[in-house]
Amino acid sequence: MKPIKSLEGKKVAIIGLGVSQVDFVIALENSKEWDEVWGINSAGAVYNLDRLFMLDPPSRFLDTDDAGRQTDVMRKILPKLKIPIYTCELDERVPSAKLYPIDEVTNYAKCAYFNNTVAYTIAFAYWNKVGAIDLFGIDFSYAHDLHFAEAGRACVEFWLCKLIENNIVVGVSPRSTVLDSCVALDERLYGYH
């Protein structure tokens, strides 16, 4: 697989399953637009997406209950979605599934640090040389629940750094903990607040 030329320089919204996805809806209501909208897993059940990223084998959703509350909705949408669904394994029950270009992306980035689907999605944007991404619903930890934090934030922030170093503009929902976006501007620089 080669990079998708039509993505080069484009503005992309990436929607995950965290609470800050509400800021995507608010942005749409306020006339914000993107060239493409990409989603993570069951975001495909709610949003009008151009691409879906699901770096689990389809069988996790179709043959087991391992995906928890996402299981039922993914069973409904995976056979019907007409957009590319990037995954690690093809399954004839998911006609739009495409193998994620793992070799191409890791060779281009000179790196293979992936511990969650969001990181793969951001790396895909990096490989395709998009011009900007905005993250919504990519939260990882929540101020109201000190006992809950999803693994993967460091990996996502690592890939965001690679984008920033390559002049790809990165926006993050102000409700998200990623890149400390939920911290007040005058408190973000330790020692200087």
C-alpha positions as a LaTeX table, in Angstrom:
\begin{tabular}{lrrr}
\hline
Residue & $x$ (\AA) & $y$ (\AA) & $z$ (\AA) \\
\hline
Met1 & 0.00 & 0.00 & 0.00 \\
Lys2 & 1.15 & 3.52 & $-0.75$ \\
Pro3 & 0.16 & 6.70 & 1.08 \\
Ile4 & $-3.13$ & 8.17 & $-0.09$ \\
Lys5 & $-2.11$ & 11.24 & $-2.10$ \\
Ser6 & $-5.49$ & 12.92 & $-1.64$ \\
Leu7 & $-4.89$ & 13.04 & 2.15 \\
Glu8 & $-1.69$ & 15.05 & 1.92 \\
Gly9 & $-2.15$ & 18.45 & 3.57 \\
Lys10 & $-5.78$ & 17.72 & 4.52 \\
Lys11 & $-7.48$ & 18.53 & 7.83 \\
Val12 & $-8.77$ & 15.47 & 9.67 \\
Ala13 & $-10.94$ & 15.04 & 12.76 \\
Ile14 & $-10.38$ & 11.83 & 14.74 \\
Ile15 & $-13.18$ & 10.74 & 17.05 \\
Gly16 & $-12.69$ & 8.30 & 19.89 \\
Leu17 & $-15.08$ & 7.06 & 22.53 \\
Gly18 & $-14.25$ & 9.38 & 25.41 \\
Val19 & $-16.41$ & 12.11 & 26.88 \\
Ser20 & $-14.71$ & 14.89 & 24.93 \\
Gln21 & $-16.31$ & 13.63 & 21.71 \\
Val22 & $-19.10$ & 16.06 & 22.59 \\
Asp23 & $-16.75$ & 18.85 & 21.48 \\
Phe24 & $-16.85$ & 17.42 & 17.93 \\
Val25 & $-20.63$ & 17.81 & 17.90 \\
Ile26 & $-20.34$ & 21.34 & 19.27 \\
Ala27 & $-17.73$ & 22.18 & 16.61 \\
Leu28 & $-20.06$ & 20.93 & 13.85 \\
Glu29 & $-22.88$ & 23.00 & 15.29 \\
Asn30 & $-20.56$ & 26.01 & 15.06 \\
Ser31 & $-19.73$ & 25.46 & 11.37 \\
Lys32 & $-16.33$ & 23.80 & 11.84 \\
Glu33 & $-15.40$ & 21.54 & 8.93 \\
Trp34 & $-12.79$ & 18.91 & 8.13 \\
Asp35 & $-11.72$ & 17.30 & 4.88 \\
Glu36 & $-12.19$ & 13.88 & 6.46 \\
Val37 & $-13.55$ & 12.47 & 9.71 \\
Trp38 & $-12.04$ & 9.27 & 11.09 \\
Gly39 & $-13.38$ & 7.18 & 13.94 \\
Ile40 & $-12.23$ & 4.63 & 16.45 \\
Asn41 & $-14.19$ & 1.38 & 16.81 \\
Ser42 & $-17.86$ & 1.96 & 17.65 \\
Ala43 & $-17.68$ & 5.69 & 16.80 \\
Gly44 & $-18.71$ & 4.30 & 13.41 \\
Ala45 & $-22.18$ & 3.66 & 14.82 \\
Val46 & $-22.77$ & 7.35 & 15.55 \\
Tyr47 & $-20.76$ & 9.59 & 13.26 \\
Asn48 & $-20.63$ & 10.04 & 9.51 \\
Leu49 & $-17.06$ & 8.82 & 8.99 \\
Asp50 & $-14.73$ & 8.63 & 6.02 \\
Arg51 & $-12.55$ & 5.94 & 7.63 \\
Leu52 & $-12.80$ & 3.67 & 10.65 \\
Phe53 & $-9.85$ & 2.28 & 12.60 \\
Met54 & $-10.32$ & $-0.96$ & 14.48 \\
Leu55 & $-6.98$ & $-2.53$ & 15.32 \\
Asp56 & $-8.58$ & $-5.60$ & 16.75 \\
Pro57 & $-9.45$ & $-8.55$ & 14.58 \\
Pro58 & $-13.10$ & $-8.39$ & 13.51 \\
Ser59 & $-13.62$ & $-11.74$ & 15.26 \\
Arg60 & $-13.20$ & $-9.98$ & 18.62 \\
Phe61 & $-16.47$ & $-8.20$ & 17.96 \\
Leu62 & $-18.24$ & $-10.81$ & 15.86 \\
Asp63 & $-17.37$ & $-14.02$ & 17.73 \\
Thr64 & $-16.81$ & $-13.02$ & 21.36 \\
Asp65 & $-18.09$ & $-10.63$ & 23.97 \\
Asp66 & $-14.55$ & $-9.40$ & 24.68 \\
Ala67 & $-15.37$ & $-5.89$ & 23.45 \\
Gly68 & $-17.87$ & $-5.33$ & 26.25 \\
Arg69 & $-20.55$ & $-2.76$ & 25.52 \\
Gln70 & $-19.20$ & $-2.16$ & 21.99 \\
Thr71 & $-19.90$ & $-5.76$ & 20.99 \\
Asp72 & $-23.55$ & $-5.52$ & 19.94 \\
Val73 & $-23.26$ & $-2.28$ & 17.99 \\
Met74 & $-20.10$ & $-3.43$ & 16.22 \\
Arg75 & $-21.83$ & $-6.67$ & 15.21 \\
Lys76 & $-24.52$ & $-4.55$ & 13.56 \\
Ile77 & $-22.31$ & $-2.06$ & 11.73 \\
Leu78 & $-19.23$ & $-4.02$ & 10.66 \\
Pro79 & $-20.96$ & $-6.04$ & 7.91 \\
Lys80 & $-22.73$ & $-2.92$ & 6.58 \\
Leu81 & $-20.20$ & $-0.07$ & 6.65 \\
Lys82 & $-19.11$ & 1.08 & 3.19 \\
Ile83 & $-16.07$ & 3.08 & 4.33 \\
Pro84 & $-12.54$ & 1.64 & 4.71 \\
Ile85 & $-12.17$ & $-0.17$ & 8.04 \\
Tyr86 & $-8.47$ & $-0.48$ & 8.87 \\
Thr87 & $-7.75$ & $-3.56$ & 10.95 \\
Cys88 & $-5.07$ & $-6.18$ & 11.65 \\
Glu89 & $-6.88$ & $-9.10$ & 10.06 \\
Leu90 & $-9.29$ & $-9.51$ & 7.17 \\
Asp91 & $-12.62$ & $-11.25$ & 7.68 \\
Glu92 & $-15.10$ & $-11.98$ & 4.88 \\
Arg93 & $-17.94$ & $-10.88$ & 7.17 \\
Val94 & $-16.55$ & $-7.33$ & 7.06 \\
Pro95 & $-16.40$ & $-6.48$ & 3.34 \\
Ser96 & $-14.92$ & $-3.00$ & 3.87 \\
Ala97 & $-12.03$ & $-4.24$ & 6.00 \\
Lys98 & $-8.56$ & $-3.31$ & 4.82 \\
Leu99 & $-5.30$ & $-4.43$ & 6.34 \\
Tyr100 & $-3.62$ & $-1.60$ & 8.21 \\
Pro101 & $-0.36$ & $-0.80$ & 6.37 \\
Ile102 & 1.79 & $-1.73$ & 9.35 \\
Asp103 & 5.04 & $-2.36$ & 7.44 \\
Glu104 & 4.74 & 0.84 & 5.44 \\
Val105 & 3.91 & 2.99 & 8.46 \\
Thr106 & 6.60 & 1.56 & 10.73 \\
Asn107 & 9.24 & 1.78 & 8.01 \\
Tyr108 & 8.29 & 5.38 & 7.23 \\
Ala109 & 8.25 & 6.38 & 10.90 \\
Lys110 & 11.27 & 4.25 & 11.80 \\
Cys111 & 9.24 & 3.21 & 14.81 \\
Ala112 & 6.87 & 0.45 & 15.92 \\
Tyr113 & 5.42 & 1.78 & 19.18 \\
Phe114 & 1.71 & 0.98 & 19.12 \\
Asn115 & $-0.31$ & $-0.01$ & 22.17 \\
Asn116 & $-3.77$ & 1.24 & 21.14 \\
Thr117 & $-5.93$ & 1.95 & 18.11 \\
Val118 & $-5.66$ & 5.73 & 18.47 \\
Ala119 & $-1.87$ & 5.55 & 18.11 \\
Tyr120 & $-2.25$ & 3.55 & 14.88 \\
Thr121 & $-4.72$ & 6.14 & 13.61 \\
Ile122 & $-2.41$ & 9.05 & 14.35 \\
Ala123 & 0.51 & 7.19 & 12.74 \\
Phe124 & $-1.66$ & 6.67 & 9.64 \\
Ala125 & $-2.19$ & 10.44 & 9.51 \\
Tyr126 & 1.57 & 10.93 & 9.89 \\
Trp127 & 2.36 & 8.49 & 7.08 \\
Asn128 & $-0.17$ & 10.17 & 4.81 \\
Lys129 & 1.26 & 13.64 & 5.59 \\
Val130 & $-2.04$ & 15.22 & 6.53 \\
Gly131 & $-1.84$ & 18.92 & 7.30 \\
Ala132 & $-3.76$ & 18.95 & 10.59 \\
Ile133 & $-5.65$ & 16.69 & 12.98 \\
Asp134 & $-8.16$ & 17.49 & 15.67 \\
Leu135 & $-8.78$ & 14.90 & 18.38 \\
Phe136 & $-12.16$ & 14.40 & 20.05 \\
Gly137 & $-13.09$ & 11.66 & 22.49 \\
Ile138 & $-9.42$ & 10.79 & 22.96 \\
Asp139 & $-9.21$ & 11.29 & 26.73 \\
Phe140 & $-7.46$ & 8.42 & 28.59 \\
Ser141 & $-8.06$ & 9.74 & 32.12 \\
Tyr142 & $-10.83$ & 11.59 & 33.85 \\
Ala143 & $-10.61$ & 14.19 & 36.62 \\
His144 & $-13.83$ & 12.97 & 38.26 \\
Asp145 & $-12.60$ & 9.35 & 38.49 \\
Leu146 & $-9.09$ & 9.13 & 39.94 \\
His147 & $-9.27$ & 5.34 & 39.92 \\
Phe148 & $-9.78$ & 5.03 & 36.18 \\
Ala149 & $-7.27$ & 5.71 & 33.45 \\
Glu150 & $-6.95$ & 3.91 & 30.14 \\
Ala151 & $-3.53$ & 2.71 & 29.05 \\
Gly152 & $-2.10$ & 4.31 & 25.95 \\
Arg153 & $-1.90$ & 8.03 & 26.62 \\
Ala154 & 1.91 & 8.08 & 26.47 \\
Cys155 & 1.89 & 6.24 & 23.15 \\
Val156 & $-0.65$ & 8.67 & 21.67 \\
Glu157 & 1.33 & 11.69 & 22.90 \\
Phe158 & 4.50 & 10.17 & 21.42 \\
Trp159 & 2.84 & 10.00 & 17.98 \\
Leu160 & 1.43 & 13.50 & 18.36 \\
Cys161 & 4.98 & 14.71 & 18.97 \\
Lys162 & 6.08 & 13.11 & 15.70 \\
Leu163 & 3.28 & 14.98 & 13.91 \\
Ile164 & 4.18 & 18.28 & 15.54 \\
Glu165 & 7.87 & 17.81 & 14.65 \\
Asn166 & 6.77 & 17.35 & 11.03 \\
Asn167 & 4.71 & 20.56 & 10.98 \\
Ile168 & 1.38 & 18.76 & 11.17 \\
Val169 & $-0.96$ & 20.89 & 13.27 \\
Val170 & $-2.44$ & 19.07 & 16.27 \\
Gly171 & $-5.63$ & 20.16 & 18.00 \\
Val172 & $-7.08$ & 18.43 & 21.05 \\
Ser173 & $-10.50$ & 18.86 & 22.63 \\
Pro174 & $-10.24$ & 21.23 & 25.60 \\
Arg175 & $-11.95$ & 18.57 & 27.76 \\
Ser176 & $-9.23$ & 15.98 & 27.06 \\
Thr177 & $-6.24$ & 15.22 & 29.26 \\
Val178 & $-4.11$ & 14.51 & 26.17 \\
Leu179 & $-1.30$ & 17.07 & 25.97 \\
Asp180 & $-2.84$ & 18.50 & 29.18 \\
Ser181 & $-5.46$ & 20.22 & 27.03 \\
Cys182 & $-7.89$ & 20.34 & 29.96 \\
Val183 & $-5.41$ & 22.32 & 32.08 \\
Ala184 & $-5.84$ & 26.09 & 32.13 \\
Leu185 & $-3.37$ & 27.85 & 29.80 \\
Asp186 & $-1.79$ & 29.80 & 32.64 \\
Glu187 & $-1.05$ & 26.55 & 34.50 \\
Arg188 & 0.51 & 24.43 & 31.73 \\
Leu189 & 4.15 & 25.47 & 32.03 \\
Tyr190 & 5.48 & 24.02 & 35.25 \\
Gly191 & 7.49 & 26.58 & 37.15 \\
Tyr192 & 6.04 & 29.48 & 35.16 \\
His193 & 2.43 & 29.53 & 36.34 \\
\hline
\end{tabular}
